[in-house]
Amino acid sequence: MRRERPISAVPGYVLICLPLALILQVVFYYTQGGSRAKIEDLTAPPSLHTFRLMSFGEPIVAAKLTMLGLQSRDSVGGQQQSLQQLNYAHLNAWLTRIVELDPQAQYPFFVASQFYAVVENEAKQRLILDWIYRSFLQDPDRRWKALAHAAILARHGLKDMSLAQTYARAIRLHATGSGVPPWAKQMEIFLLEDMNELEHAKILLGGLMQSGQITDIYEMKFLEQRLIALENKIAQRK
């Protein structure tokens, strides 16, 4: 005969997650149109105050469960719905709410840049990329990866070199932590070279080398070689 364990043996986080998950499920049910809600029916999220009241002092758990609930709308009844129909203004609001609950979360930015940003709709792409950019400015050293991907999408997806340069410049100026790799800080230089703005690229590259941000001897040697290559290109153009 199986012995039943007392409720005191259940881990505390499980006791917290179960009622919280139920409450958030109810919120999604009633705010998003019930069980037949479709991806295009996504409405604005509840206020941050409401979310905090529902989280029972566990905002990170609430953020994760809300993210799962948001993603579950991408597949209703087992059939993938088109992101073309999704209200991206409301999507941005939901992502903002999730990040407000858990400011250190990385997953919302991964999903935003790798999934929602590849929608084949320029207006919606620009909306989600702008959300990534504005969110990056609040915590550059933690959120630079999403903006780096946004810069690539702007360059190759939207064919908007100016926007790509804006994102790359923001990484160079604001993501200055030791955990940000040199290639991310050099993105603007790569873009300028791609745009054939060689003089500007040379100035930025020289500034990066003198800034003290590059401490690895091999990385510095690589940059020196790039600087020489840029100078040769400039000389050939004259």
C-alpha positions in Angstrom: 0.0 0.0 0.0 1.4 3.4 -1.0 2.0 5.8 1.7 0.9 9.4 1.1 3.4 12.1 1.9 2.2 15.0 4.1 1.8 18.3 2.5 4.7 19.6 4.6 7.0 17.3 2.5 6.1 19.2 -0.7 8.8 21.8 -1.6 7.7 25.4 -0.8 8.3 26.7 -4.4 5.7 24.1 -5.7 3.1 25.3 -3.2 3.7 28.8 -4.4 3.8 28.0 -8.2 0.6 25.9 -8.2 -1.9 28.6 -7.0 0.1 31.3 -8.9 -0.1 29.3 -12.1 -3.9 28.8 -11.6 -4.4 32.6 -11.0 -2.4 33.6 -14.1 -4.3 31.0 -16.2 -7.6 32.5 -15.1 -6.3 36.0 -15.9 -5.3 34.9 -19.4 -8.6 33.2 -19.9 -10.8 36.2 -19.1 -8.5 39.0 -20.4 -7.9 37.2 -23.7 -11.3 35.9 -24.7 -11.6 32.5 -23.1 -10.5 29.1 -24.4 -11.1 29.9 -28.0 -8.8 32.9 -28.0 -6.7 33.3 -31.1 -3.3 34.9 -31.6 -4.9 37.9 -33.3 -7.1 38.5 -30.3 -4.2 39.4 -27.9 -5.3 42.4 -25.9 -3.4 44.7 -23.6 -2.0 43.2 -20.4 -3.2 44.0 -16.8 -1.3 46.7 -15.0 2.0 46.0 -13.3 0.3 46.7 -9.9 -2.2 43.9 -10.7 0.5 41.5 -11.6 2.4 42.2 -8.4 -0.7 41.6 -6.4 -1.3 38.3 -8.1 2.4 37.2 -7.8 2.2 36.7 -4.0 5.7 38.1 -3.6 7.1 35.9 -6.4 7.5 38.3 -9.4 10.1 36.1 -11.1 7.8 33.0 -11.1 4.9 35.2 -12.3 7.1 36.5 -15.1 8.1 33.0 -16.3 4.5 31.7 -16.1 3.3 34.8 -18.0 5.9 34.2 -20.7 4.7 30.7 -21.1 1.1 31.8 -21.3 2.0 34.4 -24.0 3.9 31.8 -26.1 1.1 29.3 -25.8 -1.0 31.7 -27.9 1.3 31.1 -30.8 -0.1 27.6 -31.2 -3.8 27.4 -30.6 -5.4 23.9 -31.0 -2.1 22.5 -32.2 -2.0 24.7 -35.3 0.6 27.4 -35.7 -1.0 30.8 -36.1 0.4 33.5 -38.4 2.3 36.2 -36.6 1.0 38.5 -39.3 -2.3 38.6 -37.3 -0.7 39.4 -33.9 -1.1 42.8 -32.4 2.5 43.8 -31.9 1.7 46.9 -29.8 0.0 44.6 -27.3 2.8 42.1 -27.7 5.3 44.7 -26.7 3.2 45.7 -23.7 3.1 42.1 -22.5 6.9 41.7 -23.0 7.4 44.9 -21.1 5.3 43.7 -18.2 7.2 40.4 -18.1 10.6 42.3 -18.0 9.2 44.7 -15.3 8.5 41.6 -13.2 11.9 40.1 -13.8 14.4 42.7 -15.0 17.2 40.2 -15.3 15.3 37.8 -17.5 17.0 37.0 -20.8 14.4 34.7 -22.4 11.9 37.5 -23.4 14.7 39.2 -25.4 15.7 35.9 -27.0 12.1 35.2 -28.1 11.6 38.8 -29.2 14.7 38.9 -31.4 14.8 35.3 -32.7 11.0 34.6 -33.1 8.7 37.7 -33.1 11.2 39.9 -35.0 11.3 37.6 -38.0 7.7 38.2 -38.9 7.3 39.1 -42.6 5.7 42.5 -41.9 8.0 45.5 -41.9 5.8 47.6 -39.6 5.6 44.9 -37.0 9.3 44.1 -37.4 10.1 47.8 -36.6 7.8 47.7 -33.6 9.5 44.8 -32.0 13.0 46.0 -32.9 12.2 49.3 -31.3 11.1 47.5 -28.2 14.4 45.6 -28.0 16.3 48.9 -28.5 14.4 50.8 -25.8 14.7 47.9 -23.4 18.5 47.6 -24.2 19.0 51.2 -23.1 17.7 50.3 -19.6 20.3 47.5 -19.1 22.9 47.5 -21.9 25.4 45.1 -20.5 22.8 42.4 -20.0 20.7 42.9 -23.1 23.3 43.6 -25.8 22.8 40.2 -27.5 19.2 40.9 -28.5 20.2 44.3 -29.9 23.1 42.8 -31.8 20.7 40.5 -33.5 18.3 43.4 -34.1 21.1 45.2 -35.9 21.6 42.2 -38.2 17.9 42.0 -38.9 17.8 45.7 -39.6 20.7 45.4 -42.0 19.8 42.2 -43.9 16.0 42.0 -43.3 14.8 45.6 -43.5 17.7 46.7 -45.6 17.9 49.8 -43.3 21.6 50.6 -42.8 20.8 53.7 -40.8 18.7 51.8 -38.3 21.4 49.0 -38.1 24.0 51.6 -37.5 21.9 53.2 -34.7 21.7 49.9 -32.9 25.4 49.1 -33.4 26.4 52.5 -32.2 24.2 52.1 -29.1 26.1 48.8 -28.3 29.5 50.6 -28.7 28.5 53.5 -26.5 26.5 51.8 -23.8 27.5 48.2 -23.6 30.9 48.8 -22.0 31.0 45.9 -19.5 33.7 43.3 -19.5 31.2 40.6 -20.5 30.5 42.3 -23.8 32.8 40.7 -26.5 34.9 42.9 -28.8 33.0 41.8 -32.0 29.8 43.4 -30.5 31.6 46.6 -29.9 33.0 46.6 -33.4 29.6 46.0 -35.2 29.3 49.7 -36.1 32.8 49.6 -37.7 31.8 46.6 -39.8 28.6 48.4 -40.9 30.5 51.5 -41.8 32.9 49.5 -43.9 30.0 47.8 -45.6 28.6 51.2 -46.3 32.0 52.2 -47.8 32.4 54.9 -45.1 36.0 53.9 -44.6 37.3 57.1 -43.1 34.6 57.0 -40.4 35.3 53.4 -39.8 39.0 54.1 -39.4 38.3 56.8 -36.8 36.1 54.6 -34.8 38.5 51.7 -34.9 41.3 53.9 -33.8 39.2 55.2 -31.0 38.3 51.7 -29.8 42.0 50.7 -29.8 42.9 53.7 -27.6 39.9 53.4 -25.3 41.4 50.8 -23.1 38.4 48.5 -23.6 40.6 46.0 -25.5 43.0 44.3 -23.2 43.7 41.0 -24.9 46.9 41.1 -26.9 45.6 39.0 -29.7 42.4 41.0 -30.1 44.5 44.2 -30.3 46.7 42.6 -32.9 43.6 41.7 -34.9 42.3 45.3 -34.7 45.7 46.6 -35.8 45.5 44.4 -38.9 42.0 45.6 -39.6 43.2 49.2 -39.3 46.0 48.6 -41.8 43.5 46.9 -44.2 41.2 50.0 -43.9 44.1 52.4 -44.5 45.0 50.3 -47.6 41.4 50.5 -48.9 41.3 54.3 -48.4 44.7 54.7 -50.2 43.4 52.6 -53.1 40.3 54.7 -53.4 42.2 58.0 -53.7 
